[in-house]
Amino acid sequence: MLKIIKRNTVTIKQNYKAVEILQKNGINAVGFFMLGYPGETIKDVEKTLKFIEQTKIAQGGTQITLPYPGTELWDFALKKGIVSKNMKWGSFQADFGTDFKKVLIISYINRELLHKYYLKFVEIWLYKNLKKSFSLKDYIKKLRFKYILKLIKKPSKAIHLLKMVLTVLDRKSVV
């Protein structure tokens, strides 16, 4: 995917090295990753997961790739009929974690499978971010209040997040 997104300007090996150099110099690496880029395969997604797990990236996040007007992705999505100049913008604001059926996606990967992988990314980041903040209380303070309200309104989503937090806490106690 780096060949497509970065047009052959950077390699995975260089990214591993960059994180290593930052770590050696006492700088916490932070990473943000796109999921669901056109042409991305499950193999690519798994390579990204592996990269995040194997490197010492301290904190970060993953978002679904969205085409915004004026970008190459917008032009691609416009040609494919995924977006239009008269579309409703609500699909850009939906949360893929809680409302994955409402989010606009341009990925070739099946929506349900993409959501399953997205939740794996959320779990990894929850673990890394929690590990960095050292306490659940500190981490909860950092969560978006609107997201918590959404969870309260949808108990099944709250239960899912609670299970993920417990999994992460269990994982943290092993580490």
Secondary structure, DSSP 8 states (H G I E B T S, - for coil): -HHHHSTTS--HHHHHHHHHHHHHTT--EEEEEEE--TT--HHHHHHHHHHHHHS-EEEEEEEE----TTSHHHHHHHHHTS--TT--GGGGTS-TTT-TTTS----SS-HHHHHHHHHHHHHHHHHHHHHHH-SHHHHHHHS-HHHHHHHHHSHHHHHHHHHHHHHHHHHHHH-
